[in-house]
Amino acid sequence: MKKYVVKIHGTEYAVKIKNVEGKTAQLTVNDVPYEVEIEGLTTNPTRVTTKTNIQQPVMQSEVPVTKPAPASGSAYPIKSPLPGVILDLVAREGDTVKPGQLLMVLEAMKMENNIESDRAGVIEKINFHKGDSVLEGDVLLTIK
């Protein structure tokens, strides 16, 4: 597994490349799993060194189109509605939550946005910490 720190629009992300097959790579960004398609990759991954095959496409100035990896089990992702910074984490991993319960506060465009649960369950994993920057669509946490 290769590890990189990628800077996009001034924000650093910890990227771990798990597997590359053809034009598809399985990776994690800040411990959130993704499956990405690398456009313009014309080399055969079996004959190219890992550095050439993986680092170049990931480090390009244009960010590859990403889609979250399939969720395991019955975990339900709570995604960021817009880019911003996590101001406060109200809930913790293992907490039981109900619909409408405040989970965290996200600052976006100088406004505080409450991120609330839309279902009952137990918080399985929180993917970000207070002060972290998030992008629209990032999986903030999962509820099981």
C-alpha positions as CSV (number, residue, x, y, z in Angstrom):
1,M,0.0,0.0,0.0
2,K,1.4,3.4,-1.0
3,K,0.8,6.5,1.1
4,Y,0.7,10.1,-0.1
5,V,-0.2,13.5,1.1
6,V,-2.1,15.3,-1.6
7,K,-2.8,19.1,-1.5
8,I,-6.0,20.2,-3.3
9,H,-6.9,23.9,-3.2
10,G,-4.7,24.4,-0.2
11,T,-6.1,21.5,1.8
12,E,-4.0,18.4,2.6
13,Y,-5.5,14.9,2.3
14,A,-3.9,11.6,3.4
15,V,-4.2,9.2,0.4
16,K,-3.6,5.5,0.6
17,I,-3.5,3.6,-2.7
18,K,-4.7,0.0,-2.0
19,N,-5.1,-1.5,-5.5
20,V,-5.0,-0.5,-9.2
21,E,-6.6,-2.6,-11.9
22,G,-6.8,-1.2,-15.4
23,K,-8.1,2.3,-15.1
24,T,-9.7,1.8,-11.7
25,A,-8.0,2.4,-8.3
26,Q,-9.2,1.5,-4.8
27,L,-7.9,4.1,-2.3
28,T,-8.7,5.9,0.9
29,V,-8.7,9.6,1.4
30,N,-8.5,10.6,5.1
31,D,-9.6,7.0,5.8
32,V,-12.7,7.2,3.7
33,P,-12.8,4.5,1.0
34,Y,-13.2,5.4,-2.7
35,E,-13.0,3.7,-6.0
36,V,-11.7,6.1,-8.7
37,E,-11.4,5.9,-12.5
38,I,-8.2,7.4,-13.8
39,E,-8.7,9.1,-17.1
40,G,-5.9,9.1,-19.7
41,L,-4.1,6.1,-18.1
42,T,-2.9,4.2,-21.2
43,T,-0.1,2.0,-19.7
44,N,-0.4,-1.6,-18.6
45,P,-0.4,-1.6,-14.8
46,T,1.3,-5.0,-14.7
47,R,4.4,-3.7,-16.5
48,V,4.7,-0.2,-14.9
49,T,6.2,0.6,-11.5
50,T,3.8,1.7,-8.8
51,K,5.2,5.2,-8.7
52,T,4.6,5.8,-12.4
53,N,1.3,4.1,-12.5
54,I,-0.3,5.6,-9.4
55,Q,1.4,8.8,-8.3
56,Q,1.1,10.6,-11.6
57,P,-2.7,10.4,-12.1
58,V,-3.5,11.1,-8.4
59,M,-1.2,14.1,-8.3
60,Q,-2.6,15.8,-11.4
61,S,-4.1,19.2,-11.0
62,E,-7.5,17.9,-12.0
63,V,-9.1,15.7,-9.4
64,P,-10.3,12.3,-10.7
65,V,-14.1,11.7,-10.5
66,T,-14.7,9.7,-7.4
67,K,-17.5,7.5,-6.1
68,P,-17.6,6.0,-2.6
69,A,-16.8,2.3,-2.3
70,P,-19.8,0.1,-1.6
71,A,-20.8,0.3,2.0
72,S,-20.3,-2.9,4.0
73,G,-23.3,-4.3,5.9
74,S,-26.1,-2.0,6.7
75,A,-24.1,1.1,7.5
76,Y,-25.7,4.4,6.2
77,P,-23.4,7.3,5.3
78,I,-24.1,10.9,6.4
79,K,-22.5,13.1,3.7
80,S,-21.5,16.7,3.8
81,P,-24.0,18.9,2.0
82,L,-21.4,21.4,1.0
83,P,-17.6,22.1,1.5
84,G,-16.6,23.6,4.8
85,V,-14.8,23.1,8.1
86,I,-16.0,20.9,11.0
87,L,-16.5,23.3,14.0
88,D,-17.9,20.9,16.5
89,L,-18.4,17.1,17.0
90,V,-21.5,16.6,19.2
91,A,-21.9,12.8,18.8
92,R,-19.2,10.2,19.3
93,E,-18.6,6.7,17.8
94,G,-20.8,4.2,19.6
95,D,-23.5,6.8,20.5
96,T,-27.1,5.8,19.9
97,V,-28.9,8.6,17.8
98,K,-32.4,9.3,16.8
99,P,-33.8,11.2,13.8
100,G,-33.2,14.9,14.0
101,Q,-30.5,14.6,16.6
102,L,-27.5,17.0,16.2
103,L,-24.3,15.1,15.1
104,M,-21.9,17.9,14.2
105,V,-21.6,21.6,13.2
106,L,-20.1,22.5,9.8
107,E,-19.0,26.0,9.0
108,A,-19.5,26.8,5.3
109,M,-19.4,30.3,3.8
110,K,-19.2,31.9,7.2
111,M,-22.4,30.2,8.4
112,E,-22.9,27.4,10.9
113,N,-24.8,24.4,9.5
114,N,-26.2,21.7,11.8
115,I,-25.6,18.2,10.5
116,E,-28.4,16.1,12.0
117,S,-29.3,12.4,11.9
118,D,-32.0,11.4,9.5
119,R,-32.5,8.0,11.0
120,A,-32.2,6.1,14.3
121,G,-29.1,3.9,14.9
122,V,-25.6,3.7,16.4
123,I,-22.7,5.8,15.1
124,E,-20.3,3.3,13.6
125,K,-17.5,5.6,12.4
126,I,-16.7,9.3,12.4
127,N,-14.4,10.1,9.5
128,F,-13.3,13.7,10.4
129,H,-12.2,15.6,13.4
130,K,-12.9,19.1,14.7
131,G,-11.0,21.6,12.4
132,D,-10.9,19.3,9.4
133,S,-11.9,20.6,6.0
134,V,-14.5,18.6,4.1
135,L,-15.7,18.6,0.5
136,E,-19.3,18.4,-0.7
137,G,-20.3,14.7,-0.7
138,D,-17.6,13.6,1.8
139,V,-18.9,10.8,4.1
140,L,-18.8,12.6,7.5
141,L,-19.9,9.5,9.5
142,T,-21.8,6.3,9.2
143,I,-24.8,5.1,11.2
144,K,-25.5,1.4,11.6
